[in-house]
Amino acid sequence: MAKAFDVTRQPGFTAVAIACFVMLYLPIVLLVAYSFNAGQSISQWEGFSFRWYVSAWDNEQIQAATIRSVVIALGASIIATSAAVLAALATTRTTPWKGQTVAFALINQPLMVPEIVTAVSLLIFFSMIKVWTGYTGLWYLIIAHSAFCIPFAYMPIRARLQGMDLSLEQAGADLYGTPVKVFRTITLPQLWPGILAGAMLAFVISLDDVVITEFVKSAGQDTLPTYMLGQLRRNITPEINAISTALLAISVLLVTAFFFMSRTRK
């Protein structure tokens, strides 16, 4: 008699999983390894050295691009997180209202639409404003990044709100607390882990963004990722590997912190 099919056993799954992980992470491992290459080549090992990290640290263009990236990411994370908190409150702390599903879909729209489509639409919109106002500052990039980062900040904040005990807020309201006071004294202290997690995730997304930045930025507004993209078109050296490794380390640290802070504490 033939044995019944066991859904818990998938022959060959382990080999396929290992192959996928190797193809995914081996290029990253090589990138990090060759950032310590002493020579100019990105494919031929010529000895261990911190030469390219020192070179990147002393490069004035990289310094300016890094500062610009951090300013944009900080501004975008603050705006996106503030909007995400309001959106999360409106979709979790109110009685169901008409159009709530549509509102939820609109908030998460940047996650569903290809990023290139969002970038082109922002380019057209901001180009018209630039023509009307003559202003070409960094605020266009900050606003564009904020719009793209809102759903990334919204998800952990909404998840945190859904896991919170509503009876505490109801008790505060029963004791004649105003909505603002209840939020400030009861909701906000419990919501802080979700807010910080959302802000960190929005910061990482903004810091690493290339497509939207490339379409919206004006002349002389290169961020670190777009600077790296420009260098790849000119002369590739292990300095790009060093910058990429630094960005990777920052992203891993922030995402790890986001993971621990977004866990619901019992």
C-alpha positions as CSV (number, residue, x, y, z in Angstrom):
1,M,0.0,0.0,0.0
2,A,1.4,3.4,-1.0
3,K,2.3,5.7,1.8
4,A,0.2,8.8,2.2
5,F,1.7,12.1,1.1
6,D,3.4,13.9,4.0
7,V,3.0,17.7,3.6
8,T,5.7,18.2,6.3
9,R,8.4,16.7,4.1
10,Q,9.5,18.3,0.9
11,P,12.4,16.4,-0.8
12,G,15.0,18.8,-2.1
13,F,13.7,21.8,-0.2
14,T,16.8,22.1,1.9
15,A,19.1,22.1,-1.2
16,V,16.9,24.7,-3.0
17,A,16.8,26.9,0.1
18,I,20.6,26.8,0.5
19,A,21.1,27.6,-3.2
20,C,18.8,30.6,-2.8
21,F,20.6,31.9,0.3
22,V,24.0,31.5,-1.4
23,M,22.9,33.4,-4.5
24,L,21.3,36.1,-2.4
25,Y,24.1,36.7,0.2
26,L,27.3,35.6,-1.6
27,P,27.5,38.9,-3.7
28,I,27.0,40.9,-0.5
29,V,29.8,38.9,1.3
30,L,32.1,39.5,-1.6
31,L,31.3,43.2,-1.7
32,V,32.1,43.5,2.0
33,A,35.3,41.5,1.6
34,Y,36.6,43.5,-1.4
35,S,36.0,46.8,0.5
36,F,39.2,45.9,2.4
37,N,41.2,45.3,-0.8
38,A,44.5,47.2,-0.8
39,G,44.5,47.6,-4.6
40,Q,42.3,49.4,-7.2
41,S,40.6,46.3,-8.5
42,I,37.2,45.2,-7.4
43,S,37.7,41.7,-8.5
44,Q,41.4,40.9,-7.8
45,W,42.6,40.6,-4.2
46,E,45.8,42.6,-3.6
47,G,46.0,42.5,0.2
48,F,44.1,43.7,3.3
49,S,43.8,47.4,3.9
50,F,41.5,50.1,5.3
51,R,42.7,52.4,2.5
52,W,39.3,52.8,0.9
53,Y,37.5,53.5,4.1
54,V,40.0,56.3,4.8
55,S,39.6,57.6,1.2
56,A,35.8,57.6,1.5
57,W,36.0,59.4,4.9
58,D,38.2,62.1,3.5
59,N,36.2,62.6,0.3
60,E,34.4,65.9,0.4
61,Q,31.7,64.9,-2.1
62,I,30.9,61.8,0.0
63,Q,30.7,63.9,3.1
64,A,28.3,66.4,1.5
65,A,26.2,63.5,0.0
66,T,26.1,61.8,3.4
67,I,25.0,64.9,5.3
68,R,22.3,65.5,2.6
69,S,21.1,61.9,2.9
70,V,20.8,62.1,6.7
71,V,19.0,65.5,6.6
72,I,16.5,64.1,4.1
73,A,16.0,60.8,5.9
74,L,15.5,62.6,9.3
75,G,13.0,65.0,7.8
76,A,11.2,62.3,5.9
77,S,11.1,60.0,8.9
78,I,9.7,62.7,11.2
79,I,7.0,63.7,8.7
80,A,6.1,60.2,7.7
81,T,5.9,59.0,11.3
82,S,3.7,61.9,12.4
83,A,1.3,61.2,9.5
84,A,1.4,57.5,10.2
85,V,0.4,58.0,13.9
86,L,-2.6,60.1,12.9
87,A,-3.6,57.5,10.2
88,A,-3.2,54.6,12.6
89,L,-5.4,56.3,15.2
90,A,-8.0,57.1,12.6
91,T,-8.1,53.4,11.4
92,T,-7.9,51.7,14.8
93,R,-9.3,54.0,17.5
94,T,-12.6,55.0,15.9
95,T,-15.8,53.3,15.1
96,P,-15.9,51.8,11.6
97,W,-16.7,54.5,9.0
98,K,-17.6,54.5,5.3
99,G,-14.5,54.5,3.2
100,Q,-12.2,53.1,5.9
101,T,-11.1,50.2,3.6
102,V,-10.4,52.7,0.8
103,A,-8.4,54.9,3.2
104,F,-6.4,51.9,4.3
105,A,-5.7,51.0,0.6
106,L,-4.6,54.6,-0.1
107,I,-2.2,54.7,2.8
108,N,-0.5,51.5,1.6
109,Q,-0.6,52.5,-2.0
110,P,3.1,53.2,-2.3
111,L,3.8,49.6,-1.3
112,M,1.6,48.2,-4.1
113,V,2.5,50.6,-7.0
114,P,5.9,50.1,-8.6
115,E,8.3,52.7,-7.3
116,I,9.2,53.9,-10.8
117,V,5.5,54.9,-11.2
118,T,5.5,56.9,-7.9
119,A,8.8,58.5,-9.0
120,V,7.5,59.6,-12.4
121,S,4.3,61.0,-10.9
122,L,6.3,63.0,-8.3
123,L,8.6,64.3,-11.0
124,I,5.7,65.6,-13.0
125,F,4.0,67.2,-10.0
126,F,7.1,68.8,-8.5
127,S,8.3,70.0,-12.0
128,M,5.1,72.1,-12.3
129,I,5.6,73.5,-8.8
130,K,9.3,74.3,-9.6
131,V,8.2,76.2,-12.7
132,W,5.5,78.2,-10.7
133,T,7.7,79.0,-7.7
134,G,11.3,78.9,-8.9
135,Y,12.2,77.0,-5.7
136,T,14.5,74.0,-6.2
137,G,15.5,73.2,-2.6
138,L,15.7,70.0,-0.6
139,W,12.1,70.2,0.5
140,Y,11.0,68.4,-2.6
141,L,13.1,65.4,-1.8
142,I,12.0,65.5,1.9
143,I,8.3,65.6,0.9
144,A,8.7,62.9,-1.8
145,H,10.5,60.6,0.6
146,S,7.9,61.3,3.3
147,A,5.1,60.3,1.0
148,F,6.9,57.1,0.1
149,C,7.8,56.2,3.7
150,I,4.3,56.7,5.3
151,P,3.2,53.1,4.8
152,F,6.5,51.7,6.2
153,A,6.0,53.8,9.4
154,Y,2.2,53.0,9.5
155,M,2.5,49.3,9.6
156,P,4.4,48.9,13.0
157,I,2.4,51.7,14.6
158,R,-0.9,50.2,13.5
159,A,0.2,46.8,14.7
160,R,1.2,48.3,18.1
161,L,-2.2,50.0,18.5
162,Q,-4.1,46.9,17.6
163,G,-2.2,45.0,20.3
164,M,-2.9,47.6,23.1
165,D,-5.6,47.2,25.7
166,L,-8.4,49.7,24.8
167,S,-9.9,49.5,28.3
168,L,-7.2,51.8,29.7
169,E,-8.1,54.5,27.3
170,Q,-11.8,53.9,27.9
171,A,-11.2,54.2,31.7
172,G,-9.4,57.5,31.1
173,A,-12.3,58.8,29.1
174,D,-14.7,57.7,31.8
175,L,-12.7,59.8,34.3
176,Y,-13.4,62.9,32.2
177,G,-10.1,62.9,30.4
178,T,-10.1,64.9,27.1
179,P,-9.0,63.0,23.9
180,V,-5.7,64.9,23.9
181,K,-5.0,64.1,27.5
182,V,-5.9,60.5,27.2
183,F,-3.6,60.2,24.2
184,R,-0.8,62.0,25.9
185,T,-0.9,60.1,29.2
186,I,-2.2,56.7,28.3
187,T,-1.9,55.9,24.6
188,L,1.4,57.6,23.7
189,P,3.6,55.9,26.5
190,Q,2.4,52.5,25.3
191,L,2.7,53.4,21.6
192,W,6.3,54.7,21.8
193,P,8.0,51.3,20.8
194,G,5.8,51.3,17.6
195,I,6.5,54.9,16.9
196,L,10.3,54.5,17.2
197,A,10.2,51.3,15.1
198,G,8.2,53.0,12.4
199,A,10.5,56.0,12.5
200,M,13.6,53.8,12.2
201,L,12.1,51.8,9.3
202,A,11.2,55.1,7.5
203,F,14.7,56.4,8.1
204,V,16.3,53.3,6.5
205,I,13.9,53.3,3.5
206,S,14.6,57.0,2.9
207,L,18.4,56.7,3.4
208,D,18.6,53.8,0.9
209,D,16.2,55.2,-1.8
210,V,17.6,55.7,-5.3
211,V,14.7,55.7,-7.8
212,I,12.6,58.5,-6.3
213,T,15.6,60.6,-5.4
214,E,17.0,60.3,-9.0
215,F,13.8,61.6,-10.5
216,V,13.0,64.4,-8.0
217,K,16.4,65.8,-7.2
218,S,17.7,69.0,-8.7
219,A,21.3,69.7,-9.8
220,G,23.8,69.4,-7.0
221,Q,21.5,67.4,-4.7
222,D,23.1,64.0,-4.9
223,T,22.4,61.8,-1.9
224,L,24.8,59.0,-1.0
225,P,23.0,56.3,-3.0
226,T,22.7,58.5,-6.2
227,Y,26.4,59.6,-5.8
228,M,27.3,55.9,-5.7
229,L,25.2,55.3,-8.8
230,G,27.0,58.1,-10.6
231,Q,30.4,56.7,-9.7
232,L,29.5,53.3,-11.0
233,R,29.0,55.0,-14.4
234,R,32.5,56.5,-14.3
235,N,35.2,54.7,-12.4
236,I,34.6,51.7,-10.1
237,T,37.0,51.4,-7.2
238,P,36.7,49.6,-3.8
239,E,35.7,52.9,-2.4
240,I,32.2,52.1,-3.6
241,N,32.4,48.8,-1.7
242,A,33.5,50.7,1.5
243,I,30.5,53.1,1.2
244,S,28.1,50.2,0.5
245,T,29.5,48.2,3.5
246,A,28.9,51.2,5.8
247,L,25.3,51.7,4.5
248,L,24.7,47.9,4.9
249,A,26.0,48.1,8.5
250,I,23.7,51.1,9.4
251,S,20.7,49.4,7.7
252,V,21.3,46.1,9.5
253,L,21.6,47.9,12.9
254,L,18.5,49.9,12.4
255,V,16.4,47.0,11.1
256,T,17.6,44.8,14.0
257,A,16.6,47.6,16.4
258,F,13.2,47.9,14.6
259,F,12.7,44.1,15.0
260,F,13.3,44.1,18.8
261,M,11.2,47.3,19.3
262,S,8.3,46.2,17.3
263,R,7.8,42.9,19.2
264,T,4.7,43.1,21.3
265,R,5.5,42.7,25.0
266,K,3.1,40.6,27.0
